[in-house]
Each structure stands twice: as structure tokens, then as C-alpha cells.
Amino acid sequence: MNVLITGATGLLGREVFRAFQKNEWNLTGTSFRRKSPGLVRVDLSQPDTIHDFLNAHLPAVIVHTAAERHPDVSLRDPAGTRRLNVEATAAIASWAATHGAFVLYLSTDYVFDGTKPPYRPSDKPNPLNDYGRSKLDGEQELLSRAQKSSVILRVPILYGPCETLAESAVTVLADQMNRLTEPTLAIEDWATRYPTYTPDVAYTILQLVEYHLAHPDFHGIVHWSGNEGMTKYGMARVLAGQMGFPVERLVPNPAPPSGATRPKDAHLDCSALEELGIGRRTPFAEAIQAILHPA
Ligand SMILES: NC(=O)c1ccc[n+]([C@@H]2O[C@H](COP(=O)([O-])OP(=O)(O)OC[C@H]3O[C@@H](n4cnc5c(N)ncnc54)[C@H](OP(=O)(O)O)[C@@H]3O)[C@@H](O)[C@H]2O)c1
């Protein structure tokens, strides 16, 4: 079976690629700016070329992780964000609908406004920023073109094995502590987040694809998330403990973050996947230990 992972150089895509390599599938992964041996370079922000690319590889399963996922970049470049997050998704969805391929699309808790958690997949989205709107519009392109042969997986803030600590919004806190020259570091203590480990999401995606292959009618929107709610300040305290960084140098900042507007608590209800026995959660402290002090 031909399986395509878009964004296989990304924080999540690398783990998805790794998880799928363990199966005997004919796997293709895409990169864009990063060079990575074994991956195929493609610019998905040129939607006109996507059908040619897909015709050359003929995937039966497409895991679409590639995206612009930084809300502050989307704030500065909404048009570029929409080309990748919305138009590329529409092109992939229409090709998949014509060729009978299954698409698993990664989306975000930022489709919700964070005022009434926890959110079930059927709850009404109300994104607060351009990034969340673009991911929601990507969902809608998929639903309007390939509803019966796709799954939308929404996840919250991700962290995992990284190329640099600054790569994720969680491990960047360790980077800030490493670079600190002032006596104290102020860290946002406003939004409740549910940090989710990329190897767990990759495993969940593999389970979802296998479930779809066994139950071809399975489709729709699902949620997966870690279950430890904490602010960035709370995460920083765990990181500090494992880095030998004095926690008293961390100062909670109760103000919302600057830049793109964020939800205060967009906790995702994951009960549908839990009932199917799909999903995996590694405790936050254990996962951070594995990232900061790999065996
Ligand atoms: N990270 C999070 O906290 C988070 C939270 C919720 C949802 N998500 C969703 O999860 C998915 C994966 O996110 P991530 O954190 O893995 O993102 P990431 O680390 O920023 O990786 C983005 C991927 O997209 C590729 N890409 C960027 N521009 C491209 C283009 N023009 N053409 C083709 N590929 C392009 C990148 O390739 P190069 O690096 O080679 O350029 C990279 O492989 C996204 O759909 C995101 O919306 C992420």
C-alpha cells in the first residue's frame, strides 16, 4: 500500500514517518525547506502542482501534517498561510476523492475560542486567530470534498524529540532557561494547555489508519490530547526540575501572551477515541525526561 506523509521533516511528521516505517508499507514522505535524505521535496503552497505530484506517487493513504502552524507567522502572512493550510488541503482532498484515497488531516484545538472547555468534536468552532481560521477552513475543504474518506484529527500544543529546543512551544522554555542572563525569567501563566507528546500522536495516527483500513466507513472529526492541564509556567517548573535550574528564578506572568489572540482553555474531549481503545499518553514528566536526557 502506498502511504504519503506530508511534512515529514516537521516536529510531528518526523515521528509519524518513523511510526509508519515499522509497517511494510510503501512509504513516501515530503519535505520543503529542510533537506532530508529519503524524503521528496515538494512545495505544497503551489496547489497547481499537487495533482501532478500525487499522480506520480498514487497514495492510498495520505497523512497531511504539512502546515504553517505558528499563529504569529499566520498573523503576519495570512495569504501564505491560506495557500498552504487551506488551498493545498483542498487540492489534496479533491485528488483523494477522485482516486479513492483516505486522508488523515491534522488540525488544532485553536479552532475553538477556549471559553467552554472541554470541547467535543461536534462543538461549534470559533477560532480567535488567522492560524485557527485557516486550519478550520482546511477542515471544511476536506469535509466538502472527501467527507466519507477522511478523518480530521485535532490535537493541542505538541512537543517531542526535537532538532533544536526552540522547535516546540514547550521545549523552547528550556532554551530560554539555558540562555538566561537576567536573575529571573517571566513565563506566561494565563492559558491552560494540554501538552501532547509527538510519538503518542504518531502512534494514535497509525492506529487511526489501521482502524480505517479495517472499518472503511470510519470517518469524521476526532480529538486526541494529553490529559495534564498546565500553563507554560507549570510546564517550565517541570523542565526546570529536570534541568537543575532553580525554580525560584521562574516568575509567573498572569497576562495573556502578546501577538495573535489565543484561547484560554481549549481542552479537547477525547472520549470517542478512548472508547475505541485508540490513543496513547506518556506522562509529561516522563516524556520531558526522554527529550532532555535521551538514553
Ligand atoms: N506544533 C504544534 O504545537 C501543533 C499543535 C496543534 C496542531 N498542530 C498541527 O500539526 C501538524 C504538524 O505540525 P508540526 O508541529 O509538525 O509543524 P512543523 O514542525 O512546523 O512542520 C511543518 C512541516 O510542513 C512542511 N512545510 C512547510 N511549508 C511547506 C510548503 N510550502 N510545502 C510543503 N511542505 C511545507 C515543513 O517542511 P520543511 O520543514 O522541510 O520546510 C515541515 O515538514 C500541522 O498541521 C499543525 O497545524 C501542531
The ligand as a Gaussian input file, in Angstrom:
#p B3LYP/6-31G(d) Opt

LIG

0 1
 N        3.130000      22.004000      16.800000
 C        2.011000      22.161000      17.472000
 O        2.043000      22.561000      18.667000
 C        0.677000      21.836000      16.844000
 C       -0.488000      21.978000      17.621000
 C       -1.729000      21.651000      17.068000
 C       -1.801000      21.208000      15.756000
 N       -0.657000      21.111000      15.009000
 C       -0.797000      20.655000      13.620000
 O        0.018000      19.509000      13.452000
 C        0.576000      19.496000      12.146000
 C        2.072000      19.285000      12.230000
 O        2.657000      20.404000      12.890000
 P        4.216000      20.448000      13.221000
 O        4.347000      20.989000      14.579000
 O        4.855000      19.156000      12.886000
 O        4.704000      21.569000      12.186000
 P        6.210000      21.942000      11.806000
 O        7.186000      21.341000      12.747000
 O        6.231000      23.435000      11.623000
 O        6.419000      21.245000      10.401000
 C        5.752000      21.743000       9.266000
 C        6.014000      20.817000       8.105000
 O        5.391000      21.398000       6.953000
 C        6.349000      21.477000       5.912000
 N        6.085000      22.629000       5.058000
 C        6.113000      23.936000       5.411000
 N        5.859000      24.704000       4.322000
 C        5.680000      23.839000       3.279000
 C        5.419000      24.007000       1.895000
 N        5.257000      25.225000       1.339000
 N        5.327000      22.909000       1.117000
 C        5.482000      21.664000       1.653000
 N        5.732000      21.435000       2.945000
 C        5.827000      22.519000       3.749000
 C        7.688000      21.627000       6.629000
 O        8.736000      21.259000       5.743000
 P       10.247000      21.883000       5.923000
 O       10.474000      21.981000       7.386000
 O       11.126000      20.868000       5.236000
 O       10.223000      23.205000       5.247000
 C        7.505000      20.662000       7.781000
 O        7.755000      19.341000       7.352000
 C        0.143000      20.791000      11.484000
 O       -0.929000      20.509000      10.628000
 C       -0.283000      21.672000      12.624000
 O       -1.283000      22.592000      12.231000
 C        0.575000      21.403000      15.529000

